């Protein structure tokens, strides 16, 4: 596999998992604290986490 494939697969897996986990966890707490600001924060954190882990996997090829 090429190094870019490791980046893509890790990025997609981590982004989907992190985003889904945070949304579901928030839904268990209640919908009253769910807002557009909270959604943007989740999106940003998930994107940043997936990007960092994807770049690390690009170099280490785990």
C-alpha positions as MATLAB code, in Angstrom:
seq = 'XXXXXXXXXXXXXXXXXXXXXXXXXXXXXXXXXXXXXXXXXXXXXXXXXXXXXXXXXXXXXX';
ca = [
       0.000    0.000    0.000;
       1.170    3.527   -0.725;
       1.777    5.965    2.119;
      -1.125    8.145    0.997;
      -3.483    5.168    1.360;
      -2.497    4.861    5.025;
      -3.273    8.547    5.491;
      -6.677    8.291    3.801;
      -7.807    5.142    5.607;
      -6.698    6.360    9.026;
      -8.204    9.805    8.493;
     -11.587    8.442    7.399;
     -11.775    5.834   10.176;
     -10.762    8.212   12.972;
     -12.954   11.070   11.732;
     -16.093    8.935   11.427;
     -15.494    7.165   14.744;
     -14.730   10.346   16.692;
     -17.583   12.335   15.180;
     -20.129    9.552   15.729;
     -18.936    8.847   19.261;
     -19.213   12.470   20.341;
     -22.659   12.949   18.760;
     -24.068    9.784   20.367;
     -22.514   10.619   23.742;
     -24.081   14.077   23.597;
     -27.479   12.666   22.678;
     -27.419   10.579   25.865;
     -26.883   13.773   27.882;
     -29.866   15.468   26.236;
     -30.768   17.586   23.258;
     -31.018   20.835   25.211;
     -27.242   21.440   25.102;
     -26.930   20.500   21.421;
     -26.281   23.601   19.310;
     -24.592   24.687   16.113;
     -21.581   25.905   18.100;
     -21.253   22.497   19.758;
     -21.536   20.759   16.372;
     -18.809   22.964   14.908;
     -16.575   22.263   17.893;
     -17.072   18.496   17.475;
     -16.367   18.784   13.753;
     -13.155   20.759   14.359;
     -11.850   18.436   17.095;
     -12.641   15.324   15.052;
     -10.991   16.794   11.975;
      -7.867   17.812   13.894;
      -7.576   14.452   15.659;
      -8.032   12.521   12.419;
      -5.493   14.705   10.644;
      -2.837   14.236   13.329;
      -3.322   10.464   13.513;
      -3.455   10.217    9.722;
      -0.148   12.066    9.372;
       1.456    9.858   12.014;
       0.227    6.742   10.209;
       1.534    8.182    6.937;
       5.048    7.996    8.349;
       4.800    4.877   10.553;
       2.496    2.802    8.273;
       0.752    0.943   11.085;
];
